[in-house]
Amino acid sequence: MSRVTLLFQSSIGTKLVMAVSGLLLFLFVIAHVSGNLLVFLGPEAANAYAQSLKDLGGLLWVARIGLLVVFIIHIASAVRLWRINKSARPNDYSELESMTTSISAKSMILSGSLVLVFVIYHLLHFTLHITNPEFGSLVDSQGRFDVYKMIVIGFSNVTVSIVYIVAMILLGLHLNHGISSLFQTLGIANYAENTALKKVGSLLAFLISVGFISIPLSVIAGLLKLP
């Protein structure tokens, strides 16, 4: 068995795979929230952005499939690492660690699992329009898909908005620990000894979470509404 194979079968290799896949997903989340926030500039900005993505044609589906593969790899790595740690960790050490780790760190598996469930629902809701097939017929005056109207109509449902807000809080919790951890794993810095890096990770996680949450809250408050 090659050294490369042994590396990626070890906990160190698994952490590395999880960190790299986590970094790619983090970059996607930043791009996604940035695109979503265009809704505050009005229908033209939001619909033009959505059309620019649609104009990518096959490249968009290549990106989506690639993102799905990265997502699966990240989940598989997280589960594998959890199993490795669980089988190698004595009970007394586990009890000691539970007293010193943060809520974000201790809830990584739970928050990640719940975010996964939400992502599936979110795709069925806003991307594939399976839960709301009427969204597929929304078109603006220029013949483009009216993503602005879809967002306003979708989040006008208070239950949907609450689910979305809770999911984004969980995402923020997951990112709060994940961002700093991936820097540490990739050798960029040791966040356990670097308070500044830990704060940067927490701030980024907070801003991303608030960015996503601001949209349904604005719809419910009437700040974002149909023209």
C-alpha positions in Angstrom: 0.0 0.0 0.0 1.4 3.4 -1.0 2.3 6.1 1.5 -0.4 8.4 -0.2 -3.1 5.7 0.4 -1.9 5.2 4.0 -2.0 9.0 4.6 -5.6 9.4 3.4 -6.7 6.4 5.4 -5.3 8.0 8.6 -6.9 10.6 10.8 -4.4 13.2 9.5 -5.3 12.4 5.9 -9.0 12.4 6.7 -8.7 15.8 8.4 -6.9 17.2 5.3 -9.6 16.0 3.0 -12.3 17.4 5.2 -10.4 20.7 5.5 -9.9 21.1 1.7 -13.5 20.2 0.9 -14.7 22.4 3.7 -12.7 25.3 2.3 -14.3 24.8 -1.1 -17.8 24.7 0.4 -16.9 27.8 2.5 -16.0 29.7 -0.7 -19.3 28.6 -2.3 -21.2 29.8 0.7 -19.6 33.2 0.4 -20.5 33.4 -3.3 -24.0 32.2 -2.5 -24.8 34.7 0.2 -23.2 37.5 -1.9 -25.5 36.6 -4.8 -28.5 36.3 -2.5 -27.9 39.8 -1.0 -28.4 41.3 -4.5 -32.2 41.0 -3.7 -31.8 44.2 -1.7 -30.9 46.0 -4.9 -34.3 45.1 -6.4 -35.8 42.8 -9.0 -33.5 43.9 -11.8 -30.2 43.1 -9.9 -31.5 39.8 -8.6 -33.0 38.6 -11.9 -30.0 39.7 -13.9 -27.7 37.8 -11.6 -29.9 34.7 -11.9 -29.9 35.0 -15.7 -26.1 35.3 -15.8 -25.9 31.9 -14.0 -28.4 30.4 -16.3 -26.5 31.6 -19.3 -23.5 29.5 -18.2 -25.5 26.5 -19.6 -23.7 23.2 -19.2 -20.9 24.8 -17.1 -23.5 25.6 -14.4 -24.4 21.9 -14.1 -20.8 20.9 -14.1 -20.3 23.3 -11.2 -23.4 21.9 -9.4 -22.3 18.3 -9.8 -18.8 19.2 -8.7 -20.2 21.0 -5.6 -22.3 17.9 -4.8 -19.3 15.7 -5.0 -17.3 18.0 -2.7 -20.3 18.0 -0.3 -20.5 14.2 -0.2 -16.7 14.0 0.3 -16.9 16.5 3.2 -19.7 14.5 4.9 -18.0 11.2 4.3 -14.7 12.6 5.8 -16.5 14.0 8.8 -18.2 10.7 9.5 -15.0 8.7 9.1 -13.0 11.1 11.3 -15.8 10.9 14.0 -15.6 7.1 13.9 -11.8 7.1 14.1 -11.8 9.5 17.1 -14.6 7.6 18.8 -12.8 4.2 18.5 -9.4 5.7 19.7 -10.6 8.0 22.5 -10.8 6.7 26.1 -13.9 7.7 28.1 -12.0 9.8 30.6 -10.4 11.8 27.8 -13.8 12.3 26.2 -15.2 13.6 29.4 -12.2 16.0 29.8 -12.6 17.2 26.2 -16.3 17.9 26.6 -15.5 20.3 29.4 -13.0 22.3 27.3 -14.5 22.5 23.8 -17.0 25.1 22.6 -20.6 24.5 21.8 -19.8 24.9 18.1 -17.1 22.2 18.2 -19.3 19.8 20.2 -22.2 20.2 17.8 -20.3 19.9 14.5 -21.9 16.5 13.6 -25.4 17.6 14.7 -25.3 21.0 13.1 -23.8 19.5 9.9 -26.4 16.8 9.7 -29.3 19.3 10.2 -27.8 21.7 7.6 -27.6 18.7 5.2 -31.3 18.0 5.7 -32.1 21.7 5.1 -29.9 21.8 1.9 -32.0 19.0 0.5 -35.2 20.8 1.3 -33.8 24.1 0.0 -32.9 22.5 -3.4 -36.4 21.0 -3.6 -37.9 24.4 -2.8 -36.0 27.1 -4.6 -33.9 25.2 -7.2 -35.9 22.3 -8.5 -39.3 23.7 -7.6 -40.6 20.3 -6.5 -42.3 21.5 -3.3 -43.6 24.6 -5.1 -44.0 23.9 -8.8 -45.7 27.3 -9.4 -42.3 29.0 -8.9 -41.2 27.6 -12.3 -43.6 29.8 -14.1 -42.5 33.1 -12.6 -41.2 35.3 -15.3 -40.3 39.1 -15.2 -41.1 41.7 -17.9 -37.9 40.8 -19.8 -38.7 37.1 -20.0 -36.2 36.1 -17.4 -36.9 33.8 -14.4 -38.2 36.1 -11.7 -36.0 35.0 -8.8 -36.9 38.1 -6.9 -40.6 37.3 -6.9 -39.9 33.7 -5.9 -37.9 34.8 -2.9 -40.5 37.2 -1.7 -43.4 34.7 -2.2 -41.4 31.9 -0.7 -40.4 33.8 2.5 -43.8 35.2 2.9 -44.6 31.8 4.3 -43.7 32.4 8.0 -43.1 28.6 8.6 -40.6 28.5 5.7 -38.8 31.6 6.9 -38.5 30.2 10.4 -37.0 26.9 9.1 -34.6 28.9 7.0 -33.6 31.1 9.9 -33.0 28.2 12.2 -30.9 26.4 9.5 -28.8 29.5 8.9 -28.1 29.8 12.7 -27.0 26.2 12.6 -24.8 26.9 9.6 -23.2 29.8 11.5 -22.5 27.5 14.4 -21.0 25.0 12.1 -18.8 27.6 10.3 -17.8 29.1 13.6 -15.7 26.1 14.5 -15.1 24.9 10.9 -13.4 28.0 9.5 -10.8 28.2 12.3 -10.3 24.4 12.2 -9.6 24.3 8.5 -6.9 27.0 8.8 -5.3 24.9 11.6 -5.5 21.7 9.6 -4.1 23.3 6.4 -1.2 24.6 8.5 -2.0 28.3 7.9 -2.0 28.9 11.6 -2.6 27.2 14.9 -5.9 28.8 16.0 -5.7 27.1 19.4 -2.8 29.5 20.1 -4.1 32.4 18.0 -7.0 34.3 19.5 -7.1 36.7 16.5 -7.7 33.9 14.0 -10.4 32.4 16.2 -12.2 35.7 16.3 -11.9 36.1 12.5 -13.5 32.7 12.0 -16.3 33.6 14.4 -16.9 37.0 12.7 -17.0 35.5 9.2 -19.5 32.8 10.4 -21.6 35.5 12.1 -21.7 37.7 9.0 -22.6 34.9 6.7 -25.4 33.7 9.0 -26.7 37.3 9.4 -26.5 37.8 5.6 -28.7 34.8 4.9 -31.1 35.5 7.7 -31.6 39.2 6.8 -33.5 38.1 3.6 -36.4 36.2 5.2 -36.6 38.7 8.0 -36.8 41.6 5.5 -39.6 39.8 3.7 -41.6 39.2 6.9 -41.0 42.8 8.0 -42.3 44.1 4.6 -38.9 45.6 3.6 -38.7 43.3 0.7 -42.0 43.1 -1.2 -43.4 42.6 -4.7 -43.2 45.7 -6.9 
